[in-house]
């Protein structure tokens, strides 16, 4: 992705979030020099801020996602069971823009439709080797209610609804009807190591 394209996406994303009443934290507008400063060690160490990816597709409008990590703990804290053990992201899935199927080894997450169009989430269970099981039913917790779906079943989350996804649940998602603002509340997040795709993909552009 070209820097000019990323800048355009950031500008459009900020306007979209504001239109839904979501204001990004102050460091969203910091300069590179400010991000590199000694005062921004936590921001750098925990991967906070902008994250625009096409998953190596070179087709952002078709396969891609806008993310902004608002807060995040450290993986090392999970070993002690103390500290900041959670993370929060705000994301935008454009209409019919797919986030490819993937799972996490560690991260449990709530994916929340915060506004806009419908959010469609396709789900698969894992087999004993951690691969996609295309025959087994999959469990999901939607707004506190347990649901059982067939392999590859699709949830449609209207604005305000959410689903809890546990580690090893394969999922892909996209917006329908209109662009969708998505919240994510999760266990500590490490995007460098804890994204497993069904086929090799680049997590970062």
FENSULLIN-V319134 format. One line per field, one symbol per residue. phi: phi as a letter, one per 30 degrees, with the letter a starting at -180 (. if undefined). psi: psi as a letter, one per 30 degrees, with the letter a starting at -180 (. if undefined). Layout:
BEGIN
phi: ???
psi: ???
END
This chain:
BEGIN
phi: .deddddddddddddddddciccddeddcddedddddddceddddcidjdacbchidibedcblacbbddaacceddddcibjdcbbbbcbbcdeicccddabbdcdcbccbdcljddccbcbbdcddciddccbddbcbcchicdbccdeidccccdejcbbccceicdabaacbiaebcbcbcbdecbddbcbccdbebddcd
psi: kkeeeeeeeeeeeeeeeefggkklleffglleeeeflffgeeeeeghlakjkkghgfgiefejlkkljjelkakeffeffglajgllklklkjlkgkkjlkllkeekkkkkkjflbakjkkkkklkafgglkjgfklkkkjjhgkkkkllkglkkjjlkfllkkklkgjkklllklellkkkkkkllkkjfffhjjlelklkek.
END
